[in-house]
């Protein structure tokens, strides 16, 4: 009877360990699956963030290009205006030199 009791106890312990081992294996599998899903979601989120950053960088580059183009147009107009003013001033000087001077006029 004693040997039977020991055999039953060992069998019960073995079944308990097997059941515990299965639960542990299931829990480990669930944990691994959850971790994989978390990593996948984090990768998706990172990809979305990189895409958004790329879009913002592209928009900033376009805005900078547009601003530079406008600045160049403004500078060209200013240069043209300055050249026209200089030409007019030169013409005024030339006209003044070609006009007869009244040496008796006081300044």
C-alpha positions in Angstrom: 0.0 0.0 0.0 2.8 2.3 0.8 4.3 1.8 -2.7 0.9 2.5 -4.2 0.6 5.7 -2.2 4.0 6.8 -3.3 3.2 6.0 -6.9 -0.1 7.9 -6.7 1.6 10.9 -5.1 4.4 10.9 -7.8 1.7 10.6 -10.5 -0.3 13.5 -9.0 2.9 15.6 -8.7 3.8 14.8 -12.3 0.3 15.8 -13.5 0.5 19.0 -11.5 3.9 19.9 -13.0 2.6 19.1 -16.5 -0.4 21.3 -16.0 1.7 24.0 -14.5 4.2 23.7 -17.3 1.4 24.0 -19.8 0.1 27.1 -18.1 3.6 28.5 -18.0 4.0 27.8 -21.7 0.7 29.4 -22.5 1.6 32.4 -20.5 5.0 32.7 -22.2 3.3 32.4 -25.6 0.8 35.0 -24.7 3.6 37.3 -23.5 5.6 36.8 -26.6 2.5 37.4 -28.8 1.7 40.6 -26.9 5.4 41.8 -27.1 5.4 41.2 -30.9 2.2 43.1 -31.3 3.6 46.0 -29.2 6.8 46.0 -31.3 4.8 46.0 -34.5 2.6 48.9 -33.3 5.7 50.8 -32.3 7.3 50.2 -35.7 4.1 51.4 -37.4 4.0 54.5 -35.2 7.6 55.2 -35.9 7.0 54.9 -39.7 4.1 57.3 -39.4 6.2 59.8 -37.5 9.0 59.5 -40.1 6.5 60.1 -42.9 5.1 63.1 -41.1 8.5 64.5 -40.5 9.4 64.0 -44.2 6.2 65.8 -45.2 7.0 68.7 -42.9 10.6 68.9 -44.2 9.4 68.9 -47.8 6.9 71.6 -47.1 9.5 73.7 -45.3 11.8 73.3 -48.4 9.0 74.4 -50.7 8.3 77.4 -48.4 12.0 78.3 -48.4 12.2 78.0 -52.2 9.1 80.2 -52.6 10.5 82.8 -50.1 13.9 82.9 -51.9 12.2 83.3 -55.3 10.1 86.2 -53.9 13.2 87.8 -52.4 15.1 87.5 -55.7 12.2 89.2 -57.5 12.1 92.0 -55.0 15.9 92.4 -55.2 15.7 92.5 -59.0 13.0 95.2 -58.9 15.0 97.2 -56.3 18.0 97.0 -58.5 16.1 98.0 -61.6 14.6 101.0 -59.7 18.0 102.0 -58.4 19.5 101.7 -62.0 16.6 103.8 -63.3 17.2 106.4 -60.6 20.9 106.5 -61.3 20.2 106.9 -65.1 17.8 109.7 -64.4 20.4 111.4 -62.1 23.1 111.0 -64.7 20.8 112.6 -67.3 20.1 115.5 -65.0 23.8 116.1 -64.5 24.4 115.8 -68.2 21.6 118.3 -68.9 22.8 120.6 -66.2 26.3 120.6 -67.8 25.0 121.3 -71.2 22.8 124.3 -70.1 24.5 127.7 -70.3 25.6 129.1 -66.9 24.9 132.5 -65.8 28.1 133.5 -64.1 26.4 136.7 -62.7 23.8 134.6 -60.7 24.6 134.3 -57.0 24.4 131.1 -55.2 
